[in-house]
Amino acid sequence: MLIAHLNRQLLEREAQGLRRRRRTAETPCAPQQRVSEDGQPARELLAFCSNDYLGLANHPALAEALAEGARRWGAGSGASHLISGHSRAHAALEEDLAAWLAPWIPGAKALTFCTGYMANLALLTALGDASATIFADKLNHASLIDGAQLAKAAGQRYAHGQLTVLARQLAACTTPIKLIVTDAVFSMDGDLADLPALLALAEQHDAWLIVDDAHGFGVLGPQGQGSLAHFGLHSERIIYMGTLGKAAGLGGAFVAAHPTIVDWLVQAARPYIYTTATPPALAHALRESLRLIAGAQGARRREQLLQRIAQLRGLLSALMAKHPTLGWRLADSATAIQPLIVGENTTALALAEALDRRGLWVPAIRPPTVPAGTARLRITLSAAHSAEDVQRLVDGLAQAAKEQE
Ligand SMILES: *Cc1c(COP(=O)(O)O)cnc(C)c1O
């Protein structure tokens, strides 16, 4: 019965072109990858889809730091943080992260998590009890949506970036605790939340601002300190979540916030308590990643990334000017996430396939992940891309544009 039920749904998805398949990388994370799929021979692809914004995922110094961490700490942590899995390596990483955020959140303490998904579930379920209301941007990441659903708190959503709507919702709210939750960089659009205005609203309405900086940490702001540094915000009202599997090149996540909030998470956050701590070697390697990000290498890589972003936007604008009838639109994004909005689902799929035939890997993103009529190619750039890589992508798109016209 269960298997028949699932097979029926799988067939439905297949018929709608929505069945998802994994490609298997045969080589490390990098723009040039050998990948295989469905038992067919492996192919060389030039990828524009990872979140490895600084090209650190395959950095020899980080691979070495991971190996060194394993030599020093062994392979696993052995238990959850509250039992016996919390090591000096984890504690030292938390101290580094607290110091990293302290200029923006005075007095902050930091707490590490296995993944950003778990950190967001932890935050929203542990802070969002029955005396709270959670206010969320409609384009927030799935992990924030799931966290809000799991929480006992009341929930309110506001249309993307519509802060006048949020202000009305806050003014009408009667619960003693108010939590505003937002992505700092929206993952399907690449645009930045207006964090200064959100913080002002939080202050005005005695609310707290939870910032998910998955795509800003390591990339935005001086020394890659993230979106709070980018905007120069200072407040004890900010609860910051950063992920360590994107720009930081490894994996894991952390929350930095008022010490009482961190203490409470340790007491009450089930995704923190009921899971095995990450291997201490990972925490050890993450400290090296922070040093790379904040140092000269990080600065150089952020500069390269900015050059690639400017190059891609310039070339794509020229291409669209040449083919106005296509109706393509480049999202208004200054970050490494550069969506090319093409409209119809079939158009986005056909484009992704045309690029694939040319050895270019760019994912097509369709509803329900994005609003109907805004299907897109989600191009992500990395400091590891060369100018030639970006040129190849735009050449591929130019050929696909001619085919479509
Ligand atoms: C990737 C991402 C997460 C989840 O982080 P993981 O460490 O991959 O679980 C959370 N929020 C946003 C906005 C993300 O892009």
The ligand as an SDF file (V2000), in Angstrom:
LIG
                    3D

 15 15  0  0  0  0  0  0  0  0999 V2000
   21.6400   27.0850    3.0330 C   0  0  0  0  0  0  0  0  0  0  0  0
   20.7440   27.8930    3.8880 C   0  0  0  0  0  0  0  0  0  0  0  0
   20.3660   27.4510    5.1580 C   0  0  0  0  0  0  0  0  0  0  0  0
   20.7030   26.0760    5.6610 C   0  0  0  0  0  0  0  0  0  0  0  0
   22.0230   25.9700    5.9880 O   0  0  0  0  0  0  0  0  0  0  0  0
   22.7030   24.5120    5.9730 P   0  0  0  0  0  0  0  0  0  0  0  0
   23.9200   24.6690    6.7820 O   0  0  0  0  0  0  0  0  0  0  0  0
   22.9620   24.1920    4.5380 O   0  0  0  0  0  0  0  0  0  0  0  0
   21.7040   23.5660    6.5870 O   0  0  0  0  0  0  0  0  0  0  0  0
   19.6170   28.2980    5.9490 C   0  0  0  0  0  0  0  0  0  0  0  0
   19.2330   29.5120    5.4980 N   0  0  0  0  0  0  0  0  0  0  0  0
   19.5310   29.9500    4.2600 C   0  0  0  0  0  0  0  0  0  0  0  0
   19.0770   31.2970    3.8210 C   0  0  0  0  0  0  0  0  0  0  0  0
   20.3010   29.1450    3.4170 C   0  0  0  0  0  0  0  0  0  0  0  0
   20.5890   29.5690    2.1880 O   0  0  0  0  0  0  0  0  0  0  0  0
  1  2  1  0
  2  3  1  0
  2 14  2  0
  3  4  1  0
  3 10  2  0
  4  5  1  0
  5  6  1  0
  6  7  2  0
  6  8  1  0
  6  9  1  0
 10 11  1  0
 11 12  2  0
 12 13  1  0
 12 14  1  0
 14 15  1  0
M  END
$$$$
